[in-house]
Amino acid sequence: MKIVSVASEMAPYAKTGGLADVAGSLTKELRSLGHEVAAFLPRYKSVQLEKYKFQLVIERLEIVIGSQRETCRVFQRVDDGGVTVYVIDHPEYFQRDNLYGTALADYPDNDTRFTFFQKAVLETLKQTGFSPDIIHCHDWQTGLIPVFLRTLYAKDPAFKKTKTVFTVHNLAYQGNFPPDSLPMTGLSWDEFKFDRLEFYGKVSFLKGGLVYGDAVTTVSERYAREVQTKEFGCGLENVIASRKDHLHGVLNGIDYNEWNPETDPDITEKYNLAKIDRKIPNKLLLQKENGFKVDSRTPLVGIISRLIDQKGMDILIPALDEMTKLGLQFVLLGTGDEKYHKILRDLAKKNKEQLGIHIVFDPKMAKAIYAGADLFILPSYYEPCGLAQMIALRYGTIPVVRATGGLADTIQEFNSKTGKGNGFLFEEYSTPAFLDALKRALRAYEDRAVWTVLTKNAMESDFSWTASAKKYLQIFESIRQGKIRSSDK
């Protein structure tokens, strides 16, 4: 198949979160399985043309935005995995300090920026003669592509055989804009209806993808069920439920070459399951760098997270006092809401012997935590997929997670009697439930024989991209053959 991936970010070129990792890894895996794959993203400041040896392929591409005509350039490279990567270069829209906005607010012209990006993708495909079987669209920034293909490009021969798959990475981010955004897209006012793009008086780019995509996917099976409920549907639960026959949960994977304790250049001592004792020097260094007592037997708990309510900060912070009484050491890395920055810094000042708080984005420190911690916590209120727990497993660091979304799909409660399971879960979203799961994990940690079995289970868990990519290919093939079709609009 000819497959095109369209995303607003993609590793290693531009990244704010897990979407970039998925866009970077999945495309490579699809290419390795024998398909012709192209990928598109905007040319942000972080996209270094010279470093990655991008070549100019379109000098001037003209795009209609409302009543205006905007132009851009298009650059291309073929990456090490054989994926053809295109970047859309419009400096006024994309050469900014951040991808989507500042710490205070989203950029006010995000509707224009990403409408332009999506139209530029389709026009680039036409000019380069790449007629895809599948366009795989990721999140609201690409939600209009399925709409465009069924409306403005419905009779275009370049897309005669093209089908779309729309993937929701986090339903809370919807791309909702005022009604006057619609004329700028070039779409008819017929699209501003409750069964199309209208959403509580606004134009929803995300809803466009949900309604018009030939198939819709979420990033875990459980999240596919959760988004059909009022609790997690973010107001779109009825829209998603109406597409349930075209809805699939496909768990994300991680790149096992990048996340590999046996070859990781960013950790102090490389190790694998057969040489698990070599994990200990990573722990000792992490303790030393945080000013903790250096002791291999003291349990060390880590978290790498955005510091927001969704990630469980509101139940974690009240637990910290009790956690320190359990005799453990705790290292946190991440940024987020300013209120949590202040609270965590104040707590760290009062207990430097046990709390290491790092309010920064630091990929190398993240590696040190994955390799050096004994336990890794994810107390999320909801988690569409989560990659951190998969990475922790890869490094033999045992996850303690809330049973939601992809966390529930990847972590099985450890049973010391049967020797089955790879971590610890809690159901109720509360501080006591989280602490109970953490205490179960600490009891297992105290029994070296039990812990050895658990660590083996963790490191033998397989969440590489191969299985997930094959599931995507099954969906792609089904809609290409017409076995899955979106309802006519």
SVG drawing of the C-alpha trace seen along z (x, -y; Angstrom):
<svg xmlns="http://www.w3.org/2000/svg" viewBox="-27 -37 55 57">
<polyline fill="none" stroke="black" stroke-width="0.4" points="0.0,0.0 0.9,-3.6 0.4,-5.2 0.7,-8.8 1.0,-9.9 0.0,-13.4 0.7,-14.7 1.4,-18.1 4.7,-16.7 7.0,-13.9 10.2,-12.6 13.0,-13.5 12.1,-16.7 9.5,-18.3 8.1,-17.0 5.9,-18.1 4.6,-14.6 3.8,-11.1 2.2,-11.9 5.7,-12.7 7.0,-9.4 4.1,-7.5 4.3,-9.4 8.1,-8.7 8.0,-5.1 4.8,-3.8 5.8,-5.1 9.2,-3.3 7.5,-0.1 5.0,-0.3 7.9,-0.9 9.8,2.1 6.7,4.3 7.1,3.5 4.8,0.5 5.6,-2.8 5.3,-5.4 5.4,-9.2 5.0,-11.5 4.1,-15.2 4.6,-17.8 5.0,-21.6 8.5,-23.1 8.8,-24.5 11.9,-26.2 13.1,-22.9 13.1,-21.2 16.8,-21.7 16.9,-21.4 20.7,-21.2 21.2,-18.7 18.7,-16.3 19.7,-17.0 16.2,-18.1 16.0,-19.0 13.7,-21.6 11.1,-19.8 8.5,-22.5 9.7,-26.1 6.3,-27.7 3.1,-26.1 0.0,-28.3 -2.8,-27.6 -6.2,-29.3 -7.1,-30.4 -10.5,-32.1 -10.2,-35.0 -6.3,-35.0 -3.7,-33.1 -0.7,-32.0 2.4,-30.4 4.9,-28.0 7.9,-25.8 8.1,-22.1 11.2,-20.2 11.8,-16.4 14.2,-13.8 14.2,-10.0 15.0,-8.9 17.1,-6.0 14.1,-3.7 13.1,-4.5 10.2,-6.9 9.9,-9.9 9.4,-12.9 7.9,-16.2 7.9,-19.5 5.6,-22.4 7.6,-25.6 5.6,-28.8 7.7,-30.9 4.9,-33.3 2.8,-30.3 5.4,-27.9 8.7,-29.7 7.6,-30.4 9.1,-29.6 6.5,-26.9 4.4,-24.5 0.9,-25.3 1.0,-28.3 2.6,-30.0 2.4,-28.9 -0.5,-31.4 -2.7,-30.4 -2.8,-28.7 -1.9,-30.8 -5.1,-32.6 -4.5,-31.7 -4.2,-27.9 -7.3,-27.4 -5.6,-29.2 -2.2,-27.6 -3.4,-24.1 -6.0,-24.6 -3.1,-25.8 -1.0,-22.8 -3.7,-20.3 -4.4,-21.9 -0.7,-22.0 -0.4,-18.3 -3.1,-17.5 -1.7,-19.9 1.8,-18.5 0.6,-15.0 -1.0,-16.2 2.1,-18.0 4.5,-15.1 2.1,-12.5 1.9,-10.4 -1.6,-9.0 -2.1,-7.3 -4.3,-4.4 -4.4,-5.5 -4.0,-8.9 -3.5,-8.4 -4.5,-11.5 -3.5,-12.2 -5.5,-14.4 -7.4,-17.6 -4.6,-19.4 -5.4,-16.9 -9.1,-16.4 -10.2,-18.4 -8.3,-16.2 -11.1,-13.5 -13.6,-16.4 -11.7,-17.9 -11.5,-14.6 -15.2,-14.0 -16.1,-17.6 -13.6,-19.9 -11.6,-17.0 -14.4,-14.6 -14.0,-14.5 -10.2,-14.9 -8.7,-11.9 -5.6,-12.2 -7.6,-10.9 -10.0,-8.6 -8.9,-5.5 -7.8,-7.3 -9.3,-6.3 -8.7,-8.0 -8.0,-6.7 -8.4,-9.3 -6.6,-8.6 -7.5,-10.3 -4.5,-10.5 -6.3,-12.5 -10.0,-13.5 -9.6,-16.4 -7.7,-18.4 -10.3,-19.2 -9.4,-22.1 -12.7,-24.1 -12.9,-27.5 -15.4,-30.3 -17.9,-29.9 -16.2,-32.5 -13.3,-30.1 -15.4,-28.0 -15.2,-30.3 -11.4,-30.3 -11.3,-26.5 -13.2,-26.8 -15.9,-24.5 -19.6,-25.2 -21.9,-26.4 -23.6,-23.0 -20.8,-21.6 -21.8,-23.7 -24.5,-21.3 -24.7,-19.2 -24.1,-15.9 -21.0,-17.3 -18.5,-19.9 -20.7,-22.0 -19.9,-21.4 -21.7,-23.6 -21.7,-26.6 -18.1,-26.2 -16.3,-24.5 -14.6,-21.4 -11.6,-20.1 -11.6,-17.0 -15.2,-16.3 -14.5,-16.5 -12.1,-13.6 -14.5,-11.6 -17.5,-12.1 -15.7,-11.8 -12.8,-9.4 -13.4,-6.0 -12.2,-4.5 -11.5,-6.0 -9.0,-4.7 -7.9,-5.5 -4.5,-4.6 -5.7,-1.7 -8.6,0.7 -9.8,-0.4 -9.7,-4.1 -11.9,-3.2 -14.5,-2.1 -14.0,-4.9 -14.5,-7.7 -18.0,-6.4 -19.0,-7.3 -20.0,-10.6 -17.1,-10.6 -14.4,-10.4 -16.2,-11.4 -15.5,-15.2 -19.0,-16.0 -18.3,-13.8 -19.4,-10.5 -22.5,-10.3 -20.6,-11.2 -18.1,-8.4 -20.8,-5.9 -22.5,-6.6 -19.2,-5.5 -18.7,-2.4 -18.8,0.0 -15.8,-1.9 -14.0,-2.5 -10.9,-0.5 -8.5,-0.6 -4.9,-0.1 -2.3,-0.2 0.7,-2.4 4.1,-0.8 7.6,-2.1 10.8,-2.0 12.8,0.8 16.0,-0.4 15.7,-3.9 14.6,-2.5 17.1,0.2 19.0,0.5 21.5,2.8 22.7,0.1 21.4,-3.2 24.2,-5.8 22.5,-8.1 22.7,-5.7 25.8,-5.1 25.8,-1.3 24.2,0.7 22.3,3.9 19.8,6.5 17.8,9.2 20.7,11.6 22.8,8.9 20.1,7.2 22.6,6.5 24.2,3.9 21.0,1.8 22.2,1.0 24.9,-1.5 22.3,-3.5 20.3,-3.6 23.2,-4.6 24.1,-7.5 20.5,-8.7 20.5,-8.7 23.8,-10.6 22.7,-13.2 19.6,-13.9 21.4,-14.2 19.8,-11.1 21.4,-8.4 23.2,-6.1 21.9,-2.7 20.9,0.0 18.2,1.5 16.3,-1.8 13.3,-1.7 13.5,-4.5 10.3,-5.6 10.2,-7.7 7.7,-9.7 8.2,-11.5 5.0,-13.5 3.2,-16.6 2.2,-18.2 -1.5,-18.5 -4.7,-17.1 -5.1,-14.5 -1.8,-12.9 -3.0,-12.4 -1.1,-15.3 -4.2,-16.0 -4.0,-12.5 -0.2,-12.2 0.7,-15.3 -1.5,-14.5 0.2,-11.1 3.8,-12.4 3.9,-12.8 2.7,-9.2 5.1,-8.0 8.2,-9.5 7.0,-7.7 7.3,-4.5 11.1,-5.0 11.3,-5.4 13.1,-8.0 11.1,-9.9 12.3,-11.6 10.0,-13.6 10.7,-15.1 8.3,-17.3 6.6,-20.6 3.0,-21.7 0.6,-23.9 2.4,-26.6 0.4,-25.7 2.0,-22.3 5.4,-23.7 5.2,-25.8 3.7,-23.0 6.3,-20.5 9.3,-22.9 8.1,-23.8 7.8,-20.1 11.3,-19.4 12.8,-22.2 11.3,-20.6 12.6,-17.1 15.7,-17.1 16.7,-13.7 13.8,-11.9 12.3,-14.2 14.1,-15.1 11.9,-17.5 13.0,-18.6 10.7,-21.1 12.3,-20.9 12.2,-19.0 15.3,-16.9 15.4,-13.8 18.7,-12.6 17.5,-12.8 14.4,-10.9 16.6,-8.0 18.4,-8.1 15.1,-7.8 13.9,-4.9 17.1,-3.1 17.7,-4.0 14.3,-3.8 12.9,-0.6 9.3,-1.7 7.6,-4.0 4.2,-5.6 1.4,-6.8 -1.6,-7.8 -3.5,-9.3 -7.2,-10.2 -7.3,-9.1 -4.5,-7.9 -5.4,-7.3 -2.3,-5.0 0.7,-6.1 4.2,-5.3 6.1,-5.8 4.8,-2.5 6.1,-0.6 9.5,-2.3 9.7,-1.5 9.0,2.2 11.7,2.2 14.2,0.9 13.0,3.4 11.4,0.6 8.1,1.7 5.0,-0.4 2.3,-1.3 -0.6,-2.7 -4.3,-3.5 -6.4,-1.0 -7.5,-3.4 -7.0,-3.5 -3.7,-2.1 -2.4,-1.7 -5.0,1.0 -4.2,2.6 -0.5,2.9 -0.1,3.6 -1.4,6.8 -1.5,7.0 1.4,9.1 0.4,12.2 3.3,13.5 1.7,16.9 1.3,17.5 4.2,15.4 2.1,13.7 1.8,10.0 4.1,7.1 3.1,4.3 0.5,3.0 -2.9,1.3 -5.6,-0.6 -9.1,-1.3 -10.5,-4.1 -9.2,-7.5 -8.1,-8.4 -5.0,-9.0 -5.8,-5.9 -6.2,-3.6 -2.9,-4.8 -1.1,-4.3 -2.5,-0.8 -1.1,0.2 2.3,-1.4 2.4,0.5 1.7,3.8 4.6,3.0 6.9,2.2 6.1,5.5 7.1,7.3 10.3,5.3 11.3,6.5 11.2,10.2 14.2,10.6 13.0,13.8 9.6,12.4 11.1,9.2 13.3,11.2 10.3,12.9 8.5,9.6 11.5,7.9 11.7,10.8 8.1,10.4 8.5,6.7 11.5,6.9 10.0,9.8 6.8,7.7 6.7,6.9 5.2,3.5 7.3,3.0 5.6,1.5 5.4,4.7 2.1,6.1 0.4,2.6 1.6,1.8 0.1,5.1 -3.3,4.1 -3.2,0.8 -2.5,2.6 -5.5,4.8 -7.7,1.7 -6.0,0.0 -6.6,3.1 -10.3,3.4 -11.2,-0.1 -9.3,0.1 -11.3,3.1 -14.5,1.3 -15.2,3.6 -15.4,0.6 -17.1,-2.5 -18.1,-5.7 -21.7,-6.6 -22.6,-8.9 -22.9,-12.6"/>
</svg>
